């Protein structure tokens, strides 16, 4: 039974694909369906009664998680939540190995390792049951994606019993469409494998010229590139294939797809936890401190943050609206993200292009150019009355006075 959980949160010098939203708030704390990404993971962990400690590992400054940790400690009383800061970027396996004494404190039999930038149903209990059934030292969660998307992930080849026989990160050929879903269950033997990989990497480093590229740091070890293939070779890795929803949240536009999936899941489990009303098309989440005019039509797949205001006759669909935003009368906000303090004028139109549910791409081709499918307005952006903003990314503190299409406004 798992007694700890490790959440890999990354750091401020990475996650550039989530910009410009990550300029204002770390990606892992970005609100999706009314909660920070990390909170959805903690909710799932809270359903595993044996977990007594959760460790966040990354290289953000300590202050970044101070308020979140205080709130989490109040909300989740069955386990403690701590942040462990790496002194430099060490990779998804290197960070775990650096803090191995903390992870192994009190001798946990098993522990979960979860990437913070995924959206799914987090089937932790099912993964745990598979590990017990197979007496496996390691279990990875897998999910199916279209073959055209496999090259962006890690491909898993498993036998009929679920044992992983081959693992390739970013494969060039179509060896399998079962991919790494970013959730693992390990026992302490994982650190022996990491130690073996680290030793081999250091030995090779003496034979290679010094590289100026910081990403070539010999201390950086990743589960995906350096460890999972070894586990498959050792015959100790099994895969749990989830049939439920899954999405990786790398690019900023992926947050809208994740928002949709979480709202759908919440609505299926308990519609009463979401917002209802005459002009609400569920599922929709509206923060209790926000105001939505009764004549505005909201939804489906909309979350509206604290103190935001939506005026009469406005239309909002498939969108994330963060705190302190204003959407004025008779405007449209479709397939978009509005960051903190954004203002959309009367009769304005802010829209992106819908992404198919089975697609993991967040871009579309417009007039021969690849652009963000989701329109993103960063912090304190103002869109004037009767202005149309389509398939654009707008950086903070800009005022848009004329129609713009398929642009990055800097």
N, C-alpha and C positions, 0 to 999 in steps of 0.2 A: 504494500500500500504506500502511495506517495505521501511523504510527510513535509515536503517543501516544494516551492515553485520558484523558478528563476525566470524573470522577464527581461529580455534583451531589448534595451531602449535606445541603443545607438548614441549619437551625440550631435552637438551643434555644428561641427564642421562637415557633417555628412547630410544626407537627406535633401540635396539641392533640388531634386525633382519636385519636392513639395513647396518650393518657393513659388510665389511670394508669400503664401500663407505662413510659412515657418519663419518669416522675418519677424513676426509679431508674437507667435506662440509655438513652442516645440510641437512637432508633428504628433508625438504620442499623447499630448494633452489636448489636441484639437477636438472640439465637441462634434460627435456624430450621433444623431438621434437623441440629442439632449444630454449626452454624457461624454466625457473625455474618452478617447480610445482605450486608455488604460483601465478605466472603470468597468468597461464591458468585460475585460479579462478578469478583473477581480471578482465580479459577480459570478462568473463561471467557476473560478477557483473556490469560492465560498460554498459551492455545492459539493465539494470533496471534503468530507468532514475530517479526514485525517491530516490535512494540510494545516500546519501550525505556524509556518513562517513563509513570507514572500520576499524575495530579494530582487530589486531592480538593479541591473548592471549596465553601466554606460559611461560616457565621458562628458555629459553635461555638467555645468557647475552645480554645486550642491543646492544653491538657493532656488534653482529652477523647480525642484520638486517639493520645496518646503511646505507650501500651502496644500498641495495635493496629498502629501503624506499625512498632514494633520487631519484633513477631511477623511481620508481612508481609514485612519486609526479609529475615528469615531463611528464610521459606518460599518466597518468590518471588524467585529470584536473577536472572532474565532481565531484570527491569525494576526501576527505582527507584520508590518510592511516597512522595509528598510531600503535605502539607496546606497549602493556601493559604487564609488566613482573611480574609474580607471585613471591612472596617471598619464596615459596616452592611449590612442586608439589601438586596441589589441585584437580586434576581430571577435566574431561571435563565439569562437572556441577559446581564443586567447584570454578574453575577459573572464570567462568561467574558470579557466585554469589558474589565473592570477588569484582569484578569490576562492580557490578550492577548499582552503581550510574553513572558511565561513560556510560554504555550501555543505561540507561534510560534518560540520559541528553537530553533535548529538547523534551522529551515526544514522542518518536517514537511510532506509532500505531503498527507496526510490525517490526521484524528484523530477518534476516537470520542468521543461525548458520551453519557453514560448516567445516567439517573435512578437514585438509590440505592434507592428504595423500590418496586422492581418485582421480581417473581419470574418467571423464564422460563428457556428453554433458552439464551438469549443467542447467537443465530446470527450471531456477528460475522464469521466467514469468509464466510458466504453474503451478508451485506450488502456486504462488501468486493468480492466477485465481481460483484454487480449493479452497483456503482458503476463498476467497470472496464469492464463490458460496455456500459453506457449512457454512459460518459464523463461521469458526473454529478458536479456540484459538491456535491450534498447528497443523502443517502438517509435516509429515515425508516423505522423498522420499524413495520408495522401489524399488527393482529390483529382478528378478528371477535368481536363481542359481540352479545347479543340487542338488538333495537332499543330496548326499554324502558330499557336501561342507557346508551345512546349519549349522552344529555344530560349524563352525568357525566364525559365524556371529550372529546377533540378528534376531530371527524369528518373523514375523508379521502375526497375524491372524486378518483379516478384514471381515466385513459383506458386503453384496451386494451394500451398499451405500458408501463404502469406509471408514467407521468408524472402527478404530482399537479397537478390543474387547479384545485382548490379545497380550502381548509382552514378549518374553523370550530370554535372552542373552545366547548364546552357548547352545542351547537345546540338550538334550540327545535323544529325540525322534523326529520323522519326522512330526512335527505338521504343518509345512508350508514351502514351498520353496521360499516364498516372504520374503526378508531380508532387513535389515536396510542399506540404501545406503549412510548414513553419511551427509545428507543435511536436515535442518529443517527450518521451519518458525514459529516463536513464537510471541505471544503478551506478555505484561508485567506480565500476570498471571503466567508465567512459574516460576517466582521468588518466588511466594507463594508456589508452589509445592516443589521447592528446599528447601525453609525454613522449610517446613513440614518434608521433608526427613532428613534434617540436625538435627532438633530437636529430631526426633526419633532415629537417630544414636547416638547422644550424650547421650540420656537417656539409651540406651542399653549399652553404654561404661562403665557406672557406675556399671553395673551388671557383666561385663566380666573382666578377669585378663588382666593386661597390657601385650601387645605383643611386642617383640623385633623387629618384622618385620616392617620396615618403611612404607610398603604398607598398613598397618593396621591403619595408621593415620586417626583419626576420622574426620578430616577436608576434607579428600578426598571424593568427591562425583562425580560419573560419570552419564552422561545421560543414558548410556546403562544399567547399573546395578541398579541404584537407582531412576531414574526419569520416563523413558518411560513407565514402567509398571504401575506406578501411574497414568499417563495421560490416559492410556487405561482404567483403572478402573474408572476414573472420567468421561469418555465418551467425552473427549474434543479433542481427537487426531484422525486425518484423515491421510490416506496414498495416496500419488500420486505415481502411479507405472510407472516408465519409461521403455520404450521398447528399448531405445537407449543403446549404449555401456556403460559399467561400469567396473571398476577394482579398487580394493583396493591395495595400494602400501605400503605393510608392509616389506616384504623381499626384499633384493637388486635386486634379479632376476626379480621381478615384474615390475621393471622400463622398461625392454625391451618390455613386453607386453603393458604397458601404452604408450610407444613410438610408437608402431605399431598402436594402436587405435587412438591416436591423429593425427598421420600422415595421416591415412586413412580419418579421419574426415576433416582435413584441405584440403586434395586433392579433396574430394567431393565438398567442399564449393567453393574453389578457387585454382585451380592447379597452377596459376601464382605465388602464394606466396611461392612455393617450387622450388626445383632445377630441371632443365631439361638438357638433353644432349644426345648425341648419345649412350653413354654407361651407361646412368642412367636409372634404372628400377624403375619407381615411385611407391609409394611416397618416396621422399628423401629430406632431408634438409641438405644443406652444408653452413656453415657460410661464408659470403663474404670474410673473411680474410684467409680462409683455401685454400689449393691447392690440387686438384685431377688431377692426370695425365690423359690425354684424353684416354689412353689405359686401364685404370683401369675400372672395372665393379662394379658399386655401386648400391645396392638396390635389392629388395624393403625393405622398413622399416628401413632406416638408417638415423641417424642424426650425423653430423660431426661438432665439435666445432671449436672455433677460433684458427687460426694459425696452425692447424694440417695439415699434409702432407700425401698423399697417392701416392705411387710410381707406376711405369709402371706395367701393367699386374696384379695388385693386385685385389682381389675379396673381397668385403665387403657386407654382407647381414644380415638383422635383427640384427642390432647392434647399440650401442651408443658409439661414440668416442668423448671424451671430449677434452679440449683445449691442444694445444702444444704436441699432439701425433705424432708419425711417424710410418707409415705402409709401409714397404719397398717392393721392386719389387717382383711380382709373389707370394705374400703371400696370405693366406686366413684368414679372420676374420668373423666367422659365429656364430650367437646366443650368442653374447658376449658383455661385457661392458669394455671399455678401459678408465681408469681414467687418470687424468691430467699427462702429461709427459711420458706416456707409449710408448715403442718402440718395434715394432714387426719386427723381422729380415726377410731377403730375403728368400723366399721359406718356410717360417714358416707357421704353421697352428694353429690358436687359435679358438677353436670351443666348443659350448655347444650343448645341445639337444633341438630341438624345443618343445614348450609347446602347446598343442591343444588350440584352441581359446576358448573353453567352460570350460577349466580347470582353477581353481584358486590356484592350487598347483605349487610351483616353484622348486620342487625337483623331482628327478627320482631315481630309484633303479638300481645301476650298481654293478655287482658281489656281490649281496647280501647286499650292503651298500646303504643307502640313501644319495645322494649327490645333490648339486646345479645343476639344469638343465642348467643354464646360466653360462658360464665361465666369471669370473670377475678378471680383472687385476687391482690392486690398483695403487695408485700414484707412478710414477717413476719406474715401473716394466719394465725390459728388457727381451725380449724373443730372444734367439740367432737364427742365421740363421739355417734353415732346422730343427727346433725344433717344436714338436707337443705338444700342451697344450689342454687337453680335459676334460671338466666337472670339472674344478678346480677353487678354490678361492685362489688368490695369494695376500698376504699382501704387504704393501708398501715397495719400495726400494729393491726389490729382483731381482736377475738375474737368469733366467732359461736357463740352458745350455744343458739339456737332456730332452727327452720326459717324460711327466708326465700325469697321468690319474686319475681322481676321487680322488683328494687330496686337502687338505687345506695346502698351503705352507706358513709357518710362519717364 
